[in-house]
Amino acid sequence: MLQAKNYKFWFCTGSQDLYGDECLAHVAEHSKKIVEALNASGNLPYEVVWKPTLITNALIRQTFNEANIDEECAGVITWMHTFSPAKSWILGLKELRKPLLHFHTQFNEEIPYDTIDMDFMNENQAAHGDREYGHIFTRLSKERKIVVGYWTDEKVQKRIGSWMRTAVGVLESSHIRVARVADNMRNVAVTEGDKVEAQIKFGWEVDAYPVNEIAEWVADVSEADTNALVEEYYSKYDIILDGRDEAEFRKHVAVQAQIELGFERFLEAKNYQAIVTHFGDLGALKQLPGLAIQRLMEKGYGFGAEGDWKVAAMVRLMKIMSAGMKDAKGTSLMEDYTYNLVKGKEGILQAHMLEVCPSVADGKSAIRCCPLSMGDREDPARLIFTAKEGPGIATSLIDLGNRFRLIINAVDCKKTEKPMPKLPVGTAYWTPQPNFETGVEAWIMAGGAHHTAFTYDLTVEQMADWAAEMGIESVIIDKDTNIRDFKNELRWNSIAFK
């Protein structure tokens, strides 16, 4: 389901004809070498494509409009090798609709002290040209990412690669379609939101379907297809019967297999990449989708519980952004459930009734079939596991009525002190940064939800950059957060983001 597209990024170098053809030939030669080095580095997830040097208003505008309509172009990287008059860029920048990275570098790493003359100075003046170029961005109030440093530096290359994932997230956001099976949980505020404004801001299409319409797709799944998927489950996961009759257990698992196949066929036929369900409205479904949803998330679909379409879209978005990442550790819906308040051991137990993505699991998952008090249906089968240790981020996109706010919390995932043998769900356990008390207070102060889109594989910077490209407010809770400054930031943002 999560298919990596053949995205590319255009490398556009700025200059002008003041210094003659020989200078322009050097500019082109240098930018080609930079592109070759970036592509050979292994630090970029997508290919960089060299473009001829931009020296006129007309050529800049033409190139950026070509980028707009090229479906493979996910963004533009610009660099001013020499001085490039910023007024030449105005129309092109105003019309560019793709993410842009301003790469502030220069071809030579060191000043050639023994040989430097005015010819060298005139040709190699990115320190001059990029400031002129940067000024017009500020004047236009246009969003861009700035990366500063030498082009062979691994850290610099990795920052460019990191931004590429954000740019793909910006582009792919407009392709996210969420199928709402039933409605939001009654009387719950944070899962609600303005779906029209979300489509305007993010490009998301959020459509509702009666439960029984999708239940018909489930009912149409053949017994042979269902049994084949059950066999796949049994070969892939551990089976924990908990004393149940094996044949009866298998029937419960088969219900989830039928739901998975029916849901996936529905989503593929209708071109949806995310889905929400609600335990209060299950129609003809025999079980609350558990194992089925976990498997769909693992394949790359977004999911939100109790009708939470914002989380469903964010989970899908973050899975896209981290697609193809080496040593990825996983992305999932999470929910803040309960605390450990023992001094020095504080943390938040994360889980959901059933639907946590096994991509975050530390080791092999197991299938259990246990009662569920909500939903008034058969005991649903689900995957159980504990999540990996390590740093991650939890995000919450909330609707404040007049604007969206993305809350981003850096968290440290760890193991619980003891196992929880009676808790039959996938779980994670983390301490928010900068510490439990400050992190939780800031989250609540910002209006953060109990559902989050969580990932080990993306950074605070990437998600903040995505929010900036979308033109929405973001607030960060991390090691540098203190409540006094955070409270002031929220006050200032209420004025800046109206």
N, C-alpha and C positions, 0 to 999 in steps of 0.2 A: 504493500500500500504506500509506504513512504519511499517514493522513487526519487533519487537524486537527479536533478536537471543539469543540463550541460551549460551552466551559467558561466559567463565571462565578464571581466572588468576591463574597461578601456583605459589606457594610459595616455593622457593628453598633456603635451608639453607646451608651455606658453613662451613666446618670444616676440620679436618684431624685426623689421628689416633695416634698422638703423646702423647695424654694424657689418652689413654685407653678407654675400652668399657664403663665404668661407666660414664665418661664424655660425650661420644657420646650418651648414653641413656638420659642424662639430656638435651643435645642439642635438641634431637628429641622431648622430652616431652615439652620443652619450646616453640619450634616453633609450635607445635600443639596447645598449649594454645593461642599463638598469633593469629593463623589462626581462631580459634574458636571465639576469642574476636572480630576480624575484621568482621567476618560474622554476629555476633550477634549485632553489633553496630548500624545497620540501616543507616550507613553513606557511604556505598559502593553500587553502582548500580549493581555490578556483584559479583558472588561468587568467593571466594578464595579457591583454592584446595591445600592441603598440599602434599608435595612430600618428599620422604626420603632424609636424609642428604647427600649432595654431598661431597665426600672426595677424589675422584680420577679423573684424567684427562679423563679416559675412561667413567666413569659414568656421568661426567658433559657433555661431548660431546654427549653421548647417550640421556640424558634427554633433552638437547636443540634441538636435531634433532627430537625427538618425539614431542616436542612443535611445531616445524615447520610444521609438517604434521597433527597435530590435529586441525581440523577445528573449534572446540569449544574453543580452547586456543587462547585468544586475546593478551596475553602478559605474561611476567614472572616478578615476584617480587623476588628479591634476598636479602639475609641478611647473613653476616658473623658473626655467633655467637661467634666463637673463631678465632684464627689465621688460615687463609686458604691461602696457598702459591699461589700467583697470576699466576705463570706459569702454574699451573694446569688448569686454566680457558681459556687459550689462544685459543685453537682449538675450544672449545665450543662457546666462544663468537664470534669468527670469522665466525662461521657457523650459528649462531642464526639469524633468519630473522623476529622475532617478537619483538615488543617494549619491553623494559626492564626498570624496576624501581629498583633503588638501595635504599633499605630501611635501613637507618642508625639508628638503635635503639639498645637497649639491654633489656634483660629480666627483670632485677631489676631496679626499678626507682631510688632508693637511695643507696649510698654506705653503706653497713652494718658495720658501724664503729667499733662496739664492737667485731665482730666475723671475720672480713675479714682476710684471710691468703693467702698464695701463691696458694693453690688449687683453691680458689675462683677466684683469679686474672687470673690464667691460663684458667679457664673455661669461664669466663665472660669478654672477651677482644674484644668486637666488635669495641671499639675505635682503637684497633690495627688492627684487621682483615679487617675492612672495608676500612682502609687507604691503606693497601696492595692491596686489591681488586680494589679500586678506581684508584690506580696508573696504573693498566694494561689497564683500559678503556682509560685513557688519552694517554698512550703509543700507543694503537691501534687506537686512534682517532675515537672511536666508540661512537655514540650518546646514552645517557641514561638520565633518570630522577632521580634526587636525592631528597629524602625526609628525613629530619632529625627530630627526636623527639621520645617521648615515645609512645609506641604502643596503650595505652589506651586513649591517649589525643584526644579529639574530633576534634580539629583543624588538627592534623596529619592525622587522619583517613579520614577527608574530603578532604585533599590534595591528598591522595591515590585515593579516589573515583573520584576526578576531573581528575586525570591522566588517570584513567581507560577509561573515555569517550574519551580522546585524543587517547589512544591506539586503541580503537574501530574505531575511525575515520581514523587512519592510515591503519588499516586492511581493512575497508570497502571501502577506497578510490579506491582500485584496482578493486572493483566491480561496479564502477559507469560508466554507459554508457549514452551518451547524443545524442539524435536525433536532428539534425539540420534541421528544416523545412525552406528551402530556405537558403540564405547566409547572411553574415554580411551586415549591412547598408553601402551603398556605401560611400567611402572616409572617413570612420570613422576608426581611428587608434587603439584606446585602446581596442576595442572588437575583434581585430584580435589576432593571436597568432599561435605558432608552435604546432600543434596538435600531431605530432609525438613525440616531446620532452615532451609534457604533458603526453602522455601515458608512456614514459620511466620513467619520474619522479614520476607521481602520479598514474599510472595505468588506467587513464581515456581513454575510447574509445569514440571517437567523430565522428559520421557518418552523412552524408548529405542525405536528401531525397527530391525529387521534391514535391512541395506543393500539387499537385493534386493527388499524391499517397496517402497521408494521408487524403485528401479531400474525396477520395473514401470510406475510412473507416467511415467518417462522414455521407456520403450519405447513407450508408448501415444501419444506425441506424433506427430502426422501429419507427413509429409514437407512438405506445403504450409505448415503452421504453422512448421516449422523453417526452411524456405527464406525465408519472409517475415521472420523475425527476423534471419537472416543478412544479408538486404538492409538491414535497419535498422542492423546493425553496420557494414556497409560504408559506409553514408551518414554515420554519426556519427563514426567513428574513422578515424585514419590506418591504413594497412595496410603492414606491414613484412614482406616475403616472405623476406628473408635468403637469397635464391637458391633458395628452394623453388619447385616447380612450383605455379602459381596454383590449378589444380584440386585438387591434393592438399592445399594449404593451406586451401582453402575447406571441404574435407571435415572437416578437424580443427576448424575454427571451427564447423561445423554440429553437431558433437558437443556443444560447449558450449551452443549455442543450444537443442538438444533437452534438455539437462540443466536449463538455466534454466527452460524452460517446464514441464518435468515436476516439478521441485522446487517451483516457485511454485504450481502447481495442487495439489500435495500439501499444501503449507502452508496454502493458502486453504481447502481442503476440510476439513482437520483443525483449523483455527483456531490455527495456530502463527505467532508473530511473530519467531522466531529459530531458527537451526539450527546444528548442529555437524557436521563431517565428520572423517574420519581417513584419512590416506593408506595406513595399514596394513590397511584393510578396505574395499575398493571393490567387492567382489562383481561384479555384471554390468555395472557402469559402465565405459565404454571409456576414460575419462580421469579424472584427479583434477579435481573441479570447480574451475575457476579463474575464467575470464571469467564463467561463470555465477554464481558466488558474488559476484564483484565487482559485477555488475549488480544482484543481489538486495539487497546492502547499500546500493547507491545508491538503491534504491527505499524503503529504510527498515527492512529486515530486519536483525536482529542476527546476528552470526556469530562463532564461536569455532573455532579450528583444533585439530586433534588431540583433539577431544572436550571442549574447554574451554568448558563450558556457562556458567560464571560470566562470562567475557568476552562470550559471545554475548548474555546477558541485559543486561549493562552497556552494550554497544554499542547495543542496541535502546533501552534506557532513555534514553541520552544523545541519541539521534536524536529521541526523543519530546520531550525537554526543550528541544531547540533547534529544533523544527519551526516553520516560518513565520518564522524570524528573518531580518530584513533583512540582506543582505550576509553570509550564513552562509558559512563557509569549509570546513566538512566535519567528519565524524566517522568513525572507522574502527578496526578491529582493527589493532594494530601489534605488532611483536616486536623486542626488542633483539637485534641481530645481531652487529655488530662495531664496534670503536672506532677513532677517530683520536686518537692520543696525542701528536701533535706539540705542543710547548709553545705556548700561546696560541691553538691551533686545535682544542682538544679537542672531541670530540663523539661521538654514538652514531648509527650508521647503522641506521635502522629499515626493516623490510621484512617480507615473508613469502614463502613459496615461490611463491605466486600471489596470495593473497587479501587485497589492500589495496583499500579502497573508493576509487573514482575521484572521490568528492565532495571529496577533499582535494587533487586534482591541480591543478597550476599550469599551466593551458592545456589543450590538446587531448590526449587519450590516444591511444595507438596499440596495435594488436593485433599480437602476435608469437606464433609457435608454436615452442616450443623443448623440447628433451629435459628430463626430470626424473628424477633418479636414484631418487627414492622413488616407490613405488606400483606399479611394474612394469606400466605401462599405456602407451597411446599418448602421444606428445608433446602436452601440453595447450596450448591457446590461452589467452592471458592479456592483460590490459591493462597497459601499461607507461607510467610517467610519473614525474615528480618532484613532491613535495608543495610546497605554498605556504610562503612565509616568514611569520614572525610568532609571537606568543606563543600558547601552547596549554597544555593540561594532559594528563598521562598518569595514568591511574588503574589500580589493581590491587586487586581484591577477593579476599582470601585467607581460607581457612578454617584457623584455628589449633587446631582440635580442640574447644575449649570456647567459641569465639566467632568471629565474623567481624571482620576489620579491613579498612577501606578506606584505601589509601595513595594520596595525591594529590600529584603532583609538577608544579610549574610548570616549563615548559620553553620554550626559545627556539629556534624552528625557523629554519633557514637553508639556504642552498645549499651543496653540497659545492664544494670548490675547483675540481675538475675533473669532467668528465662520466664516466660509467661505461658505455661502449658495450657491454660484454660481460655486463652484469648485466640480465637480461630480466625485471625485476619492477618493481612500483610501489615507490618508496622515499621516505622522509623522513629528515631529518638534523637532530638537535637537540642542544643542550647543556642539561643539567638545571640548574636553579637550586639553590643560590646559585652554584655553580661545578661543574665536572665532578667533581672529587675528592670534595667534600662531598656532592653530590647522589647520586652512585653509592654511596658508603659508607652513607649514610642509607637508601637504597632497599634495599640488601642487608641491612642491619641490621634493617629492619622486616619482612623476609621477602617483599619484592615479587617478583612473577612476571616471567617473560620475555615473556609476552603482556600487552598493555595495551589498555584501551579509551581511545582518544585523541580529543580534540576541540580545535578552535580556538575553538569558539563558546560554551562554558560556562566558568565561573570556579571557582577553588578554593573560594570561599565557597559557591557553589551546591551543589557536590558534598558539602562538609562539612555543610551544612544538611540535605541529603538523608540522609546517614548518621545525623545526630542524630535526625531524625524516625523513622528506622528503628530507633533504639535500639542502634546498633552503634558501635564505636570507629572513629575516623578519625585519621590522622596526616598532617600537611602538611609537605612539603618544598618550601621556596621561598626567597626572597632573605634571609629572616631566620633560616634554619636554621643551627645549629651543633651539632656532634656531641655535645658534653657535655650540653647541654640536651635534645637529641633522645633520647639514651640514657636519661636520667632520665624523660622523658615516657613512653617505652615501659615502664619499670619501674612507674611510677604507674598506667598504663593496665591493666597486668596485674592490679592489685588492684581498680581501679574497674570493669572490665568482666569480670565472672565469670559 
